[in-house]
Amino acid sequence: MTAKKETRIESDLLGQMEVPMDALFGVQTTRAIENFYISGQLMSSYPNFIKGMAITKKAAAMANVEVGMITPEQGEAIMWACDQLIEGKYHDQFPIDMIQGGAGTSTNMAANEVIANLALERMGHQRGEYQYCSPNDVVNASQSTNDAYPCAIHMALALEHLAFMPHLEQMIASLD
């Protein structure tokens, strides 16, 4: 007999849903896992894309603190959470398919939820206590998926380019 995994209840506009208690992602990521398993290529397999999302979200948090859209406490916690992702931590918390409908909405929300839950824990709250740091209203403040997603792709491509450069330089040296 297998034991049922512990869950927490989260809500979105479509209603309530069980999310694994140990997950940093939330209800919208859980819906994306169920609805958009298309290619089998998971976001967790693309570390530079996750880092690109984190860089984008960190920059937005910095700007949002500066203009007063989010509190300094929220901003510090979000920036810390983004740094964790940039360092390569918690990438397993992105179990969504890279191919999906909606032009990156599920990807953007997955990043928002993971960052929000890490930030919540940093601030001393439980995962899912979004009244203190909402994925939508705080982590995603002043952003559009149509801006954040392409920006993250560009950041990921820049990171890939930087990783490729030493190999290119070695090839050039060999040819010389």
C-alpha positions in Angstrom: 0.0 0.0 0.0 1.4 3.4 -1.0 1.0 6.3 1.4 -0.7 9.4 0.0 1.6 12.3 -0.4 0.9 15.3 1.8 -0.7 18.2 -0.1 -1.8 21.8 0.4 -4.8 23.4 -1.2 -4.2 26.4 -3.5 -6.7 28.3 -5.5 -6.8 30.2 -8.7 -9.6 31.6 -10.9 -10.5 28.0 -12.0 -10.9 26.8 -8.4 -9.1 24.8 -5.7 -6.5 22.2 -6.4 -4.1 20.0 -4.4 -0.4 20.8 -4.7 2.3 18.6 -3.2 3.3 20.0 0.2 7.0 19.8 -0.7 6.6 21.6 -4.0 7.8 25.1 -4.4 5.5 25.5 -7.4 1.8 26.2 -7.0 -1.6 25.7 -8.5 -1.0 27.2 -11.9 2.1 25.1 -12.4 0.2 22.0 -11.3 -2.5 22.8 -13.9 0.2 23.2 -16.6 1.7 19.8 -15.6 -1.8 18.2 -16.2 -2.8 20.1 -19.3 0.4 20.7 -21.3 2.5 17.5 -21.3 3.3 17.8 -25.0 7.0 17.2 -25.8 8.4 15.6 -22.7 11.1 18.3 -22.7 10.8 19.8 -19.2 11.9 23.3 -18.2 14.0 21.7 -15.5 16.3 20.4 -18.3 17.2 24.0 -19.4 19.1 25.5 -16.5 20.1 28.7 -18.4 16.5 29.4 -19.2 15.6 29.1 -15.5 18.5 31.4 -14.7 17.3 33.8 -17.4 13.9 33.9 -15.8 15.5 34.5 -12.4 17.6 37.3 -13.7 14.6 38.9 -15.3 12.5 38.5 -12.1 15.3 39.9 -9.9 15.7 43.0 -12.1 11.9 43.6 -11.9 12.0 43.2 -8.1 14.8 45.7 -7.8 12.8 48.2 -9.9 9.5 47.5 -8.1 11.1 48.2 -4.7 12.6 51.4 -6.1 9.3 52.7 -7.3 7.3 51.5 -4.2 5.3 48.7 -6.0 6.5 46.1 -3.5 7.9 46.4 0.0 11.6 46.3 0.6 11.0 43.0 2.6 9.3 41.4 -0.3 11.9 42.7 -2.7 14.8 41.4 -0.6 13.2 38.0 -0.3 12.4 37.8 -4.1 16.0 38.8 -5.0 17.3 36.2 -2.6 15.1 33.6 -4.2 16.2 34.6 -7.7 19.8 34.3 -6.5 19.1 30.7 -5.4 17.9 29.9 -8.9 20.8 31.7 -10.6 23.1 29.6 -8.4 21.4 26.5 -9.9 19.4 25.5 -6.9 15.7 24.3 -7.1 15.7 23.7 -10.8 13.9 20.4 -10.2 10.9 22.5 -9.1 10.2 23.3 -12.8 8.5 20.1 -14.0 6.5 21.7 -16.8 6.8 21.0 -20.5 8.7 23.6 -22.5 6.1 23.4 -25.3 2.7 24.7 -24.2 -0.1 26.9 -25.2 -0.3 30.6 -24.1 3.0 32.0 -25.3 4.9 31.2 -22.1 2.2 31.9 -19.5 2.7 28.6 -17.7 6.5 29.1 -17.7 6.2 32.6 -16.4 3.8 31.5 -13.6 6.0 28.5 -12.7 8.9 30.9 -12.1 6.6 33.3 -10.2 5.3 30.5 -7.9 8.7 29.0 -7.2 10.2 32.5 -6.4 7.2 33.4 -4.3 7.4 30.3 -2.2 11.1 30.6 -1.7 10.6 34.3 -0.7 7.8 33.3 1.7 10.0 30.8 3.4 12.8 33.5 3.6 10.3 35.9 5.2 9.2 33.2 7.8 6.0 32.1 6.2 4.7 28.8 4.8 4.5 27.8 1.1 1.2 29.0 -0.3 0.7 31.9 2.1 0.4 34.2 -0.8 -1.2 37.0 1.1 2.4 37.9 2.1 4.1 37.5 -1.3 1.8 36.7 -4.2 3.2 35.1 -7.4 0.8 37.3 -9.4 0.7 40.6 -7.6 4.1 40.8 -6.1 6.6 38.6 -7.9 5.0 39.4 -11.3 4.4 43.1 -10.4 4.7 45.5 -13.4 5.4 42.6 -15.8 3.8 40.9 -18.7 4.5 37.4 -19.8 4.9 38.9 -23.3 7.9 40.9 -21.9 9.3 38.6 -19.2 9.4 35.4 -21.3 11.3 36.9 -24.3 13.6 38.7 -21.9 14.4 35.4 -20.1 15.0 33.7 -23.5 17.5 36.4 -24.4 19.2 36.1 -21.1 19.4 32.3 -21.5 20.9 32.7 -25.0 23.5 35.1 -23.6 24.4 32.6 -20.9 24.7 29.8 -23.6 26.8 32.1 -25.7 29.2 32.8 -22.7 29.5 29.0 -22.1 30.2 28.4 -25.8 32.9 31.1 -26.1 35.8 29.1 -24.5 35.2 26.2 -26.9 35.1 28.5 -29.9 38.3 30.2 -28.7 39.9 26.8 -28.3 38.9 25.8 -31.9 40.2 29.1 -33.3 43.5 28.5 -31.4 43.7 25.0 -32.8 43.1 26.2 -36.3 45.8 28.9 -36.0 
